[in-house]
Amino acid sequence: MTNNLQRKKEKKQLILETALQTFTKQGYKKTSIAQVAKEAHSSQVTLYKYFPSKVALARAVIIKQIIDGYKACEDTLDSSNGTFAEKMEMMMSYGVNVADAISDDFVVFMYNEFSGKNGDDSVMKTYNEYKHGFWKRLLDQGREEGAVNPDISDESAIIYLDMFVNYAMNPNPVNAHSAIEIKNHEKDLMHLFFYGVMGR
């Protein structure tokens, strides 16, 4: 029984990993369930057992990206090498590299998921679940090294983070730039954000 559960877990993970590569490279529209199933050495019937629709599969991919992204940044914070500022640079580089690897079409799908346009708020819930713990650790480390202004509270930093995210997710085209435009300026925006958090 345990081996069977393990095999199912591994199969689901393989489908998810394959979907991650396919969606990010080709985009949401050009990716088919048949293609993901074939590349994951699975059948469409098996895939649908784990992910009931293409939207559900793509949503699971985004949630995986959020969790993996926070973990990668936490690993950077845990590293004993480098100053806090150098760790920040590493995290910014990671974020930019991830953004650059995602097709424009999938970026649009991701933004729609964050804003709940596809009728589900799982992506935003996952983002909110992980953000507080990570940003507290980030700010605490920065304060210990004197790299973050001690007058900046955790609450203020979270409000600042949410302002960035909420602006990007604004569905009103008059007030918000397109998802593609934001992606194209990811490096500058990340630089402004991280050094804004440092408060110097």
C-alpha positions, 0 to 999 in steps of 0.5 A: 500500500505504501509503495502504491501511494509513493508511486502515485505521489511520484507520478503526480510530481512528474506531471507537475514538473513536466507541466511547469516546463511546458507552460513556462516555455510555451505558454498557457494557450499553446500547451495541451493536456495531451502534450503534458501527459505524453511528456510525463509518460502518462495517459490523459486519464491518469493526469485528470485523476490528479488535475481535473482540468487544464486550468487546475494543472496550470494553477498547481504549477503557479502554486509550485512556483510560489512555494519553490521561489520562497524556498530558494530565497529562504535558502539564500537567507540561510546561507552563511556566505556573503553580506545581507546586501549580497544575499539581496542581490542573489535573490533579485537575480533569482527572481529576474531569471525566473521571470525571464524564463516564463513565456509572456502568455503564461505571465498573463495567465499567472496575473489572472490567477493572482487576481482571481479572474479564473474563479479561484483564489488559491494562488493568492492564498498560497502567496499570502500564507508564505509571505509573512514568515519570509519577510519577517526573516528577511527584515530580521537578518537585515536589521541584525547587520544594520542593512535595514533601517530599524525604524521600518516595521514588519507591518510597514514592509508588508503593506509596501509589498502588498502595494506592489503586488496589488498594483500589478494585479489591478484589473483596470487597464487605465490604472495598471500596466500590462502584465507583459510590461511589468515583466519587461521591467522586472529587474528595475522593479525588483531593485526598487522594491528590495532597496526600498525595503532596506529604507536607505 
